[in-house]
Amino acid sequence: MIPERVRRSITVVSCAGVLLLVASLLPAAAAAQIATRTVTGRVLSLSDSTALPGVRISLLGRAPGASTGSDGRFRLDGLPAASVQLVFERIGLVPDTVSVAADVQTVTVYLRLHPVLLAPLITQATPIARERFELIAQTSTVSLEPLEIKEAPGIGEPDVARVVQLLPGTVAKNDYSTGFNVRGGEADQNLIRLDGITVFNPSHLGGLFSTFDPAAVERVDFITGGFPAGFGGRLSSVLDVGLKDGDPSRTHATGAVSLISSKLMVDGPVPGTGVRYVLAGRRTYADAFADKFTDDTFGYYFGDALGKLTVPTWGRGTVSATGYWGRDNLVLQWVTPEPGRDGVDIDFDWGNRLAGVTWRQPVGRFVFEQRASVSEFSTHFGLSSNEYGFSNTARLYALETGVGASPGGGHQLRLGGSMEAYRLAYAVDAQALGDPGFDLRYAPRVWAGYVDDQWQPVRWLLVRPGVRVEHVGRGANFTGVAPRIAAKVFLTHDFAVTGSAGRYYQAIHSIRDQEQPITVFDVWIGANDVTPVARADHVVLGFERWFGERTSLSVEGYTKKYENVLIRNRLDDPGVTGDEFITANGYARGVDVLLRRHVGTVTGWIAYSYSKTIRRTATDTFPPAHDRRHSLNVVVQSPGPWGSRMGVRWGYGSPMPYTGIVGQWLHRYYDPATNQFSGWEEEPIAGVIDGERYPYYSRLDVSFRWQFDWLGGVWEPYLQVANVYNRQNVFVYTFDYSSVPPTRSGYTQLPILPTFGVEFRW
Amino acid sequence: MVSGRLRAWLRRLPLPPLSIGAVLCGVVTACDLAETNVPSGESVVVVQAVMRPDRIQQYVVVERGYDGVLDPGNSPATVPAEPPQVPVDGAVVTVTNLDDSADPCGATRFDAPPASGFFAVRGAYWSPPGCPSMRPGDRLALRVLAPTGEVITGETVVPGFNGATITLRGATQQLGSDTLEFNRDRDTLGIAVDGSFFRALHIEVRRVAVRVGLQVSNFDRTLLAFADTSAIRLPGTIRDLYDKGVGDPTFLGGRYYVIATGVADTNYFDFARSRNDDITGRGFVNRLTGGIGVFGSLIAVTQPVRVTADQDDPREGRYHLEGLIDTVHVDLTLDVYLARATDSTDASGFVDGAWMQYFEGNPPVLPGWQARSLSQLAVDGHVAGDTLEFAIPTRRILPPPGGTELFNVLVRGVRTPGQPFTVQLIDSLAFGIAQIGTLTATQINP
């Protein structure tokens, strides 16, 4: 129960956030009616003519409108068509004001270095989304900038997956999960890639944190449906994360210390070679400190490290190598050691590691791209006494080739193919008892070829037909043809009707129990003679409207049809192969709305989703546990109090399904020696599957970030508060039918949770 | 695959997010939701029955699950020695052998419990002796008609048992033969079953805590596991992670155990290995229709085991206790094994020899101690420093109309290495300390 006083303040804060965003949109809309112009240019160092990134450019007396990118270039839109005074400033440089005449469209500005500290790198050029709107037919795509990820309020530290969960069409089952369900799909139906390399289970700490260090991320593209022919292997979405190449001009050290972890990243050039690199590492340290301050030990940590090396070839080509390693390790002492008795630990570790090399080479009108990679997720759960062990390994060897070409006639053609060899193993044993248990192995091999052509026959039309053919061998012997098409019809320069459709196949599956509120990680199996290849058909129709070049509105309706989706069979027989899952069909229908302010002092978005999802098995028809009908997320990043940069997120989610408990029974233990039942355990009895719903969900998060210069670097302390009004969102219910009357209790999701940390950059 | 209650224990382990959530809850605010009343649930008929071809008589337990209407109270836990929490009276229970048309039992009607006597337990329904007939591979059909109209049915296939072997240090013998001695620190037992129509092994180890003459008491289970194999290995150092989950050693030196090996049908295996998840309420493999529970079948054979261990501590080893109590010459050997290598620790030991019992008297015979021999007896004690204390059972023979009363005599003394030392005998039933007498103890092989 929220006190009325708090409830009123919540309403004020929520409304303020919405009004702030709406208010910020109004000037932009008005400005769109006035004749404007664009000025582009470059900012260089007066001393050595090197590019100066992060220089803020503003119209005299106005807030900054753009910043230079890593190459010193900038683009400033919406300027009056008259002569203007532009201010160029950045910490470490002597500010300058430049007069730009009405007929000048390009300027080069030289700034003098000032012996003070460097400012953080902030890029606010033309939104990528606007470029995509104008140039690409693809629907259902959202790009996230590093700054948006950084400034979105979160738990402990910025997190890519947490921000993705706030986008339309995306549902997170609870606060403890970075996994997400996209437009009615299961979490294993999301293709998650890091520099083009598949990542199987991109989360730490049971889903509380994702594996991607935002500091190392350059771009995040999230496609929620109707994705083009170049993507395959998953049914629902693509989360394509690209790492930075490293600063070409100088070496930077970036780090952060938070309540959760510490991390450090170094990036920069190898002098005189054109080679750039990024090296980053992160580790939690609760395990290291817990035993120093308490009598208890905390046997959990996660750590990850990534690296990227980019080597230039000829003609703007590059060869880049990406590597990632991440591991969660949990050691729980189950049996305390005593003199004469060994202890028993539960050893539980899981994580991803991947490596890949990508060669991207423009040759004339063609761009060739080749990639070889290996990605592995592995987990092991075992007792140190070897009385029980469980392991699951998913390894993927992938070879990809593609060529993009602009043959003329408005075509942008891309041809490609790939070979994916999976090695999936799922084993349980009890070595101490001499029981080998079982060892399931899957080795599907997926061959794919695709053609993807974006064609602009006339200025107002973009069409992107494509087809992908996939063959799944090694037992499955499946061949599928997956046509794809996307189209965009421009009714005005800023308004387009969009649509896409496609068929999608998935040869590997996670056999998670959809009713469990937490899945620490997915357990992967693959298609073979008993495990089917899943299929989904997408149809998306909507429109996208831009208000100037900073604010956009997109509305998309979709329908998806699923076949052969696998759900974990809790009643499987360990002696039978192929009953580990239940096959389900179903559909998802819905509408996604995204109103987004991309650039400016105040940025953010309002995302609303309506979705209805149904699954059908041989015995049941039910809404899966992620069937949230209405979701609303308001995300605002704006100047805050006390000179801070503020991030606000308010989310609402309509009730989610769960399976109610209708009674309990006494599961007795039979004693063959005495032929009696001795002892029992009370066990719940389930009602209709997902026949009940939890109360609605809502949460307000805020974050504040400050910036100052110290010790030759730029420091950014931050404070984040999750669930500001401490709403008791239900995590799970528990029932007790042994009492009269029966009762229900349970546990909440995250309570109000303040966290803080500091980031720094040299 | 080894299964059973281990899975249940593992499910209860604090998963990382939950533990983190719990930490946060503790730091920030309470995360428990307030308890609220909910409407009454569904009243489910629960039937649990395991047919035993190796037993004369069979029984079926019929009860109801909890629905929040009837307060189940706190009934004892052993069924059918005691009634289940919510017994079902007046049910009609029959078991039919579907594959034996010549079965003289026909459709065996299991009787409702009588009003008095051994079988007078509500909710337990007993078959006539020898019925139903059960041959390996026979299908038995259960039908329970509850007085409220529910019909619960199920089928089981009777397993066949052709014998089992137990292997120790390369020697193999038939399971169920004489007491086997093995060293928990060095040996591993191998058990292999030759059977038919069975799905899984039920392996259970119980300690025979006290054995006085032929009387067996206080069985304590130290291991329970199920495996869908025909062979299993039991290292002497295995610990109880599958049953109580506390990790205590399954075997300790100085104790007797019984290893029960059962061959079970699929229904019983599913019943034993699966359970409903606390959150989802699913997971139990229910092979009954119309209700929940089990209708399975099992044949079990037991093997007594005498467990020794390496005796590394100087306090371990064989002691000779001798002396005169009244006119009774006591002459015992006590083979001591420590449970932990600590200064103060539990201990067990095998005791054999001439012991005593107390006769209350029956004129003209006066009360007093009488001679009594002990064999194959394991006793418990405690060792603190060099002080040893063991409880050796005996009995008090009551005057007419007769009867016996068991009690322990505490044997307590301070060990003197290499020297004889005195131990006191104390009546544990007496208030305060009632010293019976003293013996002289000598450690034979320190």
Interface residues (C-beta under 8 A of the other chain):
Chain A: Y176 S177 L205 G206 G207 L208 Y300 D328 L330 L332 W334 V335 E338 P339 G340 R341 G343 V344 I346 L383 S385 E387 Y388 V428 D429 A430 A432 L433 G434 D435 G437 F438 D513 E515 Q516 P517 I518 V520 R570 L571 D573 P574 G575 T659 G660 I661 V662 G663 Q664 W665 L666 H667 R668 Y669 Y670 D671 P672 A673 T674 N675 Q676 F677 S678 G679 W680 E681 E682 E683 P684 I685 A686 G687 N726 Q728 V730 F731 V732 Y733 T734 F735 Y737 S738 S739 V740 P741 P742 T743 R744 S745 G746 Y747 T748 Q749 L750 P751 I752 L753
Chain B: M1 V2 S3 R5 L6 A8 L10 L13 P14 L15 P16 P17 L18 S19 I20 G21 L24 C25 V28 T29 A30 C31 D32 L33 A34 E35 T36 N37 V38 P39 S40 G41 E42 S43 V44 V46 Q48 V50 R52 R55 V61 E63 G65 Y66 D67 G68 V69 L70 D71 P72 A77 T78 V79 P80 A81 P84 Q85 G190 R199 H202 E204 R206 F219 R221 L224 A225 A227 D228 T229 A231 I232 R233 L234 P235 I238 R239 L241 Y242 G245 V246 G247 P249 V258 A260 G262 Y268 D270 F271 A272 R273 S274 R275 N276 D277 D278 I279 T280 G281 R282 G283 F284 V285 I292 G293 L298 A300 T302 L338 A339 R340 A341 T342 T345
